[in-house]
């Protein structure tokens, strides 16, 4: 995980940060790179830009990690 994505995901709430970092690791293992931006401070929403690889992998792993994906917006589920 590059320094930029680590810093950007670090702005999120603790649980959301963990889930987004899991997404990044899964994508890295499949030669897919995204750049994170506009993290909601202490929140659950972050945006991304696809840098390399396949968008379908972002969709697949977001779903597996229960991340709501709308366009380039990712929202980590929280609470009930």
Secondary structure, DSSP 8 states (H G I E B T S, - for coil): --HHHHHHHTTS-HHHHHHHHHHHHHHHTTT-EEEEE---TTSSEEEEEEEES-HHHHHHHHHHTTEEEETTEEEE----
